[in-house]
């Protein structure tokens, strides 16, 4: 009888903690409310903080893991490649401390929120529970704005991404600006496919050399043109690639899904 009771108690505890883990912590609803005022301007458009948050997720994850080290190990201030992100690093680092949440989670949550703030794409799922790190990821991992398509494909392949995933992820530049503050397509407040068509045609307000290379290179131009011609095809490729990026260096099974918080914030 005692053995039966012990087994039943253990089963109940496992079930309880499984349910608890499955529920997004309430604090993320507060974070979402705060980010909405931070990322959306008085006209209802996404602002430069939202754009920077999307980019920051890539800069934290790609060198090794989504672990918050871009903020916690001072990669943001110590590495020139992150110079344009110093302000958003400070903003999100302060918010993580203020709300008592993980810095790595804050970065990924903010990126998903930034994507939702710049309309055009389906929602990107966001999960929390990453382990923060104060140890810097390896330097020299991020491809530069002048990298050619061959180098970019190789760099992304080394991280487990296909050339199609690479081209899909670069579509985030549709809501991006260059180092001089110039938009990379004519509809910078939206995440849309104008970026692909305008870059390929040479009609974008500004373009990165890396993007021009991918628009024309044999290994990437077919995907580039496909995404430019069909927003649904791009969305179907971008969303899972972005979700994959946000899990680098983490065990997805150990994380808690907070996507419902985003859904509620933009309902």
ABEGO torsion letter per residue (X at the ends): XAAAAAAAAAAAAAAAAAAAAABBBAAAAAAAAAAAAAABBAAGBBBAAAAAAAAAAAAAAAAABBAGAAAAAGAAAABAAAAAAAAAAAAAAAAAAAAGBBAAAAAAAAAAAAAAABBGBBBBBBBBGBBBBABBBBBGABBBAABBAAAAAAAAAAAGBBAAAAAAAAAAAAABBBAAGBBABABAABBBAAAAAAAAAGABABBBAAAAAAAABAAAAAAAAAAAABAAAAAAAAAAAAAAAAABGBBAAABBBAAAAAAAAAX
